[in-house]
Amino acid sequence: MTVTNTSELAAKNDFGFTDSLPAGVSVASDANASTT
């Protein structure tokens, strides 16, 4: 994805992106993530 700012440089609100996964692909559940 490419986002190009316009020459007037004003803030652009309410951006959103959607990208569908191919058939048979899913997002894994949380795998006991941790930080230290």
C-alpha distance matrix in Angstrom:
0.0 3.8 6.7 9.9 13.2 16.0 19.4 21.2 19.3 20.3 18.8 16.2 17.2 16.3 12.5 11.5 9.0 10.6 10.2 13.6 15.3 17.2 20.9 23.0 20.3 20.7 20.0 23.0 25.4 26.0 28.0 30.4 28.0 29.9 29.8 32.8
3.8 0.0 3.8 6.4 9.9 12.7 15.9 18.0 16.2 17.7 16.6 14.5 16.3 16.1 12.5 12.7 11.1 13.5 13.6 17.2 19.0 20.9 24.6 26.7 24.1 24.4 23.5 26.4 28.6 28.9 30.9 33.0 30.4 31.9 31.5 34.2
6.7 3.8 0.0 3.8 6.5 9.6 12.9 14.6 12.7 13.9 12.9 10.8 12.9 13.4 10.1 11.4 11.0 14.1 15.2 18.9 21.1 23.4 27.0 29.1 26.4 26.3 25.0 27.9 29.7 29.8 32.1 33.8 31.1 32.4 31.8 34.3
9.9 6.4 3.8 0.0 3.8 6.4 9.5 11.7 10.3 12.2 12.3 10.9 13.9 15.2 12.5 14.4 14.5 17.6 18.8 22.4 24.7 26.8 30.5 32.7 30.0 30.0 28.8 31.7 33.4 33.4 35.6 37.3 34.4 35.5 34.6 37.0
13.2 9.9 6.5 3.8 0.0 3.8 6.7 8.2 6.5 8.7 9.2 8.8 12.3 14.4 12.5 15.2 16.2 19.6 21.3 25.0 27.5 29.9 33.4 35.5 32.8 32.5 31.0 33.7 35.2 34.9 37.2 38.6 35.6 36.4 35.3 37.5
16.0 12.7 9.6 6.4 3.8 0.0 3.8 5.5 5.7 8.0 9.8 9.7 13.4 15.9 14.5 17.4 18.7 22.0 23.9 27.5 30.2 32.4 35.9 38.2 35.7 35.4 34.1 37.0 38.4 38.3 40.7 42.1 39.2 40.0 38.9 41.1
19.4 15.9 12.9 9.5 6.7 3.8 0.0 3.8 5.5 8.5 11.4 12.3 16.1 19.0 17.9 21.0 22.3 25.7 27.6 31.2 33.8 36.0 39.5 41.9 39.2 39.0 37.6 40.4 41.8 41.4 43.7 45.0 41.9 42.5 41.2 43.1
21.2 18.0 14.6 11.7 8.2 5.5 3.8 0.0 3.9 5.7 9.2 10.7 14.3 17.6 17.3 20.8 22.7 26.2 28.5 32.1 34.9 37.3 40.7 43.0 40.4 39.8 38.3 41.0 42.1 41.6 44.1 45.2 42.2 42.6 41.3 43.2
19.3 16.2 12.7 10.3 6.5 5.7 5.5 3.9 0.0 3.8 6.5 8.6 12.2 15.6 15.2 18.6 20.6 24.3 26.5 30.2 32.8 35.5 38.9 41.0 38.1 37.4 35.5 38.1 39.1 38.4 40.8 41.7 38.6 38.9 37.5 39.4
20.3 17.7 13.9 12.2 8.7 8.0 8.5 5.7 3.8 0.0 3.8 6.4 9.5 13.1 13.6 17.3 19.9 23.5 26.2 29.8 32.6 35.5 38.7 40.8 38.0 36.9 35.1 37.7 38.3 37.7 40.4 41.1 38.2 38.5 37.3 39.2
18.8 16.6 12.9 12.3 9.2 9.8 11.4 9.2 6.5 3.8 0.0 3.8 6.3 10.0 10.6 14.4 17.2 20.8 23.7 27.2 30.0 33.1 36.2 38.1 35.2 33.9 31.9 34.4 34.9 34.2 37.0 37.6 34.8 35.1 34.0 36.1
16.2 14.5 10.8 10.9 8.8 9.7 12.3 10.7 8.6 6.4 3.8 0.0 3.8 7.0 7.3 11.0 13.9 17.5 20.4 23.9 26.8 29.8 32.9 34.9 32.2 31.0 29.3 32.0 32.6 32.3 35.2 36.2 33.5 34.3 33.6 36.0
17.2 16.3 12.9 13.9 12.3 13.4 16.1 14.3 12.2 9.5 6.3 3.8 0.0 3.8 5.8 9.4 12.8 16.2 19.5 22.7 25.7 29.0 31.8 33.6 30.9 29.4 27.6 30.2 30.5 30.2 33.3 34.1 31.7 32.5 32.1 34.6
16.3 16.1 13.4 15.2 14.4 15.9 19.0 17.6 15.6 13.1 10.0 7.0 3.8 0.0 3.8 6.4 10.1 13.1 16.7 19.6 22.7 26.0 28.6 30.5 27.9 26.3 24.6 27.4 27.7 27.6 30.9 31.9 29.8 31.0 30.9 33.7
12.5 12.5 10.1 12.5 12.5 14.5 17.9 17.3 15.2 13.6 10.6 7.3 5.8 3.8 0.0 3.8 7.0 10.4 13.7 17.0 20.0 23.1 26.0 27.9 25.3 24.0 22.4 25.4 26.1 26.2 29.3 30.6 28.4 29.8 29.7 32.6
11.5 12.7 11.4 14.4 15.2 17.4 21.0 20.8 18.6 17.3 14.4 11.0 9.4 6.4 3.8 0.0 3.8 6.8 10.3 13.4 16.4 19.7 22.4 24.3 21.7 20.4 19.0 22.1 23.0 23.5 26.7 28.3 26.4 28.1 28.5 31.7
9.0 11.1 11.0 14.5 16.2 18.7 22.3 22.7 20.6 19.9 17.2 13.9 12.8 10.1 7.0 3.8 0.0 3.8 6.7 10.1 13.0 16.2 19.1 21.1 18.5 17.6 16.5 19.8 21.2 22.0 25.0 27.0 25.2 27.3 27.9 31.2
10.6 13.5 14.1 17.6 19.6 22.0 25.7 26.2 24.3 23.5 20.8 17.5 16.2 13.1 10.4 6.8 3.8 0.0 3.8 6.5 9.8 12.9 15.6 17.7 15.4 14.7 14.2 17.8 19.4 20.8 23.8 26.2 24.8 27.3 28.4 31.9
10.2 13.6 15.2 18.8 21.3 23.9 27.6 28.5 26.5 26.2 23.7 20.4 19.5 16.7 13.7 10.3 6.7 3.8 0.0 3.8 6.5 9.5 12.6 14.7 12.4 12.3 12.3 16.0 18.3 20.0 22.6 25.4 24.1 26.9 28.1 31.7
13.6 17.2 18.9 22.4 25.0 27.5 31.2 32.1 30.2 29.8 27.2 23.9 22.7 19.6 17.0 13.4 10.1 6.5 3.8 0.0 3.8 6.5 9.1 11.4 9.7 9.9 11.0 14.8 17.2 19.6 22.1 25.2 24.5 27.6 29.2 32.9
15.3 19.0 21.1 24.7 27.5 30.2 33.8 34.9 32.8 32.6 30.0 26.8 25.7 22.7 20.0 16.4 13.0 9.8 6.5 3.8 0.0 3.8 6.5 8.2 6.0 7.0 8.7 12.3 15.2 17.8 19.9 23.3 22.8 26.1 28.0 31.6
17.2 20.9 23.4 26.8 29.9 32.4 36.0 37.3 35.5 35.5 33.1 29.8 29.0 26.0 23.1 19.7 16.2 12.9 9.5 6.5 3.8 0.0 3.8 6.3 5.7 8.4 11.1 14.2 17.4 20.3 22.0 25.6 25.3 28.8 30.7 34.3
20.9 24.6 27.0 30.5 33.4 35.9 39.5 40.7 38.9 38.7 36.2 32.9 31.8 28.6 26.0 22.4 19.1 15.6 12.6 9.1 6.5 3.8 0.0 3.8 5.6 8.4 11.9 14.6 17.6 20.9 22.5 26.1 26.4 30.0 32.4 36.0
23.0 26.7 29.1 32.7 35.5 38.2 41.9 43.0 41.0 40.8 38.1 34.9 33.6 30.5 27.9 24.3 21.1 17.7 14.7 11.4 8.2 6.3 3.8 0.0 3.8 6.7 10.4 12.3 15.3 18.7 19.9 23.6 24.2 27.9 30.5 34.1
20.3 24.1 26.4 30.0 32.8 35.7 39.2 40.4 38.1 38.0 35.2 32.2 30.9 27.9 25.3 21.7 18.5 15.4 12.4 9.7 6.0 5.7 5.6 3.8 0.0 3.8 7.1 9.3 12.7 15.8 17.1 20.8 21.0 24.7 27.0 30.6
20.7 24.4 26.3 30.0 32.5 35.4 39.0 39.8 37.4 36.9 33.9 31.0 29.4 26.3 24.0 20.4 17.6 14.7 12.3 9.9 7.0 8.4 8.4 6.7 3.8 0.0 3.8 6.3 9.2 12.5 14.3 17.8 18.2 21.8 24.4 28.1
20.0 23.5 25.0 28.8 31.0 34.1 37.6 38.3 35.5 35.1 31.9 29.3 27.6 24.6 22.4 19.0 16.5 14.2 12.3 11.0 8.7 11.1 11.9 10.4 7.1 3.8 0.0 3.8 6.6 9.3 11.4 14.7 14.7 18.3 20.8 24.5
23.0 26.4 27.9 31.7 33.7 37.0 40.4 41.0 38.1 37.7 34.4 32.0 30.2 27.4 25.4 22.1 19.8 17.8 16.0 14.8 12.3 14.2 14.6 12.3 9.3 6.3 3.8 0.0 3.8 6.6 8.0 11.5 12.1 15.8 18.6 22.3
25.4 28.6 29.7 33.4 35.2 38.4 41.8 42.1 39.1 38.3 34.9 32.6 30.5 27.7 26.1 23.0 21.2 19.4 18.3 17.2 15.2 17.4 17.6 15.3 12.7 9.2 6.6 3.8 0.0 3.8 6.2 9.1 10.3 14.0 17.2 20.8
26.0 28.9 29.8 33.4 34.9 38.3 41.4 41.6 38.4 37.7 34.2 32.3 30.2 27.6 26.2 23.5 22.0 20.8 20.0 19.6 17.8 20.3 20.9 18.7 15.8 12.5 9.3 6.6 3.8 0.0 3.8 5.8 6.6 10.2 13.4 17.1
28.0 30.9 32.1 35.6 37.2 40.7 43.7 44.1 40.8 40.4 37.0 35.2 33.3 30.9 29.3 26.7 25.0 23.8 22.6 22.1 19.9 22.0 22.5 19.9 17.1 14.3 11.4 8.0 6.2 3.8 0.0 3.8 5.4 9.1 12.5 15.8
30.4 33.0 33.8 37.3 38.6 42.1 45.0 45.2 41.7 41.1 37.6 36.2 34.1 31.9 30.6 28.3 27.0 26.2 25.4 25.2 23.3 25.6 26.1 23.6 20.8 17.8 14.7 11.5 9.1 5.8 3.8 0.0 3.8 6.5 10.2 13.2
28.0 30.4 31.1 34.4 35.6 39.2 41.9 42.2 38.6 38.2 34.8 33.5 31.7 29.8 28.4 26.4 25.2 24.8 24.1 24.5 22.8 25.3 26.4 24.2 21.0 18.2 14.7 12.1 10.3 6.6 5.4 3.8 0.0 3.8 7.1 10.6
29.9 31.9 32.4 35.5 36.4 40.0 42.5 42.6 38.9 38.5 35.1 34.3 32.5 31.0 29.8 28.1 27.3 27.3 26.9 27.6 26.1 28.8 30.0 27.9 24.7 21.8 18.3 15.8 14.0 10.2 9.1 6.5 3.8 0.0 3.8 7.0
29.8 31.5 31.8 34.6 35.3 38.9 41.2 41.3 37.5 37.3 34.0 33.6 32.1 30.9 29.7 28.5 27.9 28.4 28.1 29.2 28.0 30.7 32.4 30.5 27.0 24.4 20.8 18.6 17.2 13.4 12.5 10.2 7.1 3.8 0.0 3.8
32.8 34.2 34.3 37.0 37.5 41.1 43.1 43.2 39.4 39.2 36.1 36.0 34.6 33.7 32.6 31.7 31.2 31.9 31.7 32.9 31.6 34.3 36.0 34.1 30.6 28.1 24.5 22.3 20.8 17.1 15.8 13.2 10.6 7.0 3.8 0.0
